[in-house]
C-alpha cells in the first residue's frame, strides 16, 4: 500500500508500488501470478483518464495474463477482492488505485454524484453529503444520537491515524475541540464528519498456497441506490445481509470478530455499521463509541488505521486499504496501533450511500 495523500504521482507508479509490496508479503513472484483484478475510477476523475487500465499495468508482468477492470466507485476495492475470490486461478493479484486529489472540489463532487441518484435526488440538492446527512438526522430523531457522538467517531479515528505512517494525518494531532468547531458542511455534519479524498493504491494477493491469514468468508450484496427508496433510511440493509452471509461462511458470529475496518465516509456510517452487522442492537451504536468499546484498546477496535475519515478515501483503493490493515493486524505488524486480540478481522466496504456492501472476514491461522 502506498502512503495516502496529495502527492501527484502517476497512477501506474502507485499501482506498481502497492503491487510489489503485496507480492513481497505473499512470498510469491510476479511470475507466479495467474490473473489480476483491478479497480479504478481513473477514467472519471484522474488527469490521466486512462480507460484501459489493465493494459497500462500489464507491463508489471513478464508474461501475458488475464486481467479485468472493475469500476465500482467507493466499493470498487472490495468488489474487486470479492470477484477475485470467485475466480479459479491459483494466484490472483487484486489492486485498487485512484488519483482523486488532482481535481477541484466541484469536479470531484460532480463525478462522485454518479454513485447516487442523479435523476430524482440530486435535482433536489441531494448530493452525497446532504443525502447521508439526512440519514444522520433520521438516526438522531429515532434514537437520540447527538453530534457529540459523531464527534467521538471522528476523534477516535484521528487518534488512530496519528499512529499510521500511511495516512495524511500521521503525527498530526486533531483535537476534539477542533472537530466541534469545524465548519458545517451539511447539518449535522461538520468538516471532520466527512472523509478526505486523496490519492493512493493498495493491493493484495489471493493464493491457494498455505498462508498465515485466510479468507474465511466473503459476501457482496446490493440495495436501492438512494436512502429515500429504502424501508428504513437508518438501516444499511445490504450491510446486514452481507455480514450475516460472511459470518455463516466463516462459521462464526459477530461476537468472534476481534478487529474491523468499516466504511466511515461519514461518521454516521460507522455507527450504522456497528448496528447493522450485529455488534449491538439497532439504535445503540452510540453506546459503543461512548464507552470506548471501539477504541484501539477497547473490546472491539474499529478502524485502527484511521478509517476513511483520517486515512483518506482514494475511492477504488479504499476497500483494499482496509484489507491491507486487517491482514497486518492479524500478523501483528501494526506497531503502536496493534490490537491485542487478532484472530478474526473484518472489512466492510460500501459503494454509494449503502447501495452496495462488501464484507470480508479474515482468520489468522496457526497460533
Number of C-alpha atoms within 10 A of each C-alpha: 26 22 20 26 22 15 13 13 12 15 24 18 14 22 25 21 16 22 26 18 16 23 18 12 12 17 10 16 12 16 12 15 21 19 19 23 25 27 32 31 29 22 15 20 22 20 16 12 13 17 14 12 20 17 14 13 18 16 12 16 14 9 11 12 13 13 18 18 20 19 21 21 25 29 30 31 37 36 32 28 29 20 16 22 18 9 13 11 16 13 22 24 24 28 32 36 32 31 32 28 22 18 13 10 12 9 14 17 14 14 14 19 16 15 20 23 21 16 8 11 16 16 10 9 11 19 22 23 20 17 20 28 23 20 23 27 21 16 21 17 11 11 15 13 21 15 19 14 20 26 22 20 28 29 25 24 26 30 24 25 30 22 21 23 14 20 25 19 22 18 15 13 13 19 12 16 10 14 19 20 11 13 13 13 15 18 15 19 25 21 17 27 29 21 22 21 24 24 28 35 32 32 30 25 23 22 20 12 10 8 14 13 19 18 20 20 23 26 23 24 20 18 17 17 17 22 24 15 10 14 10 12 19 26 21 25 22 22 29 19 19 25 30 19 19 24 23 14 15 18 11 16 15 16 9 13 22 20 26 27 27 23 27 28 26 27 28 30 24 25 27 24 22 23 23 25 24 15 17 18 12 17 20 17 22 24 16 20 22 14 10 16 15 23 22 23 15 16 17 21 22 29 31 31 33 29 30 30 28 30 32 29 28 30 31 34 35 31 36 29 34 27 27 19 23 29 25 16 27 25 16 15 14 18 11 10 20 20 23 16 17 21 19 25 28 28 27 26 29 32 25 24 25 26 21 26 29 29 31 28 25 24 21 19 14 8 5
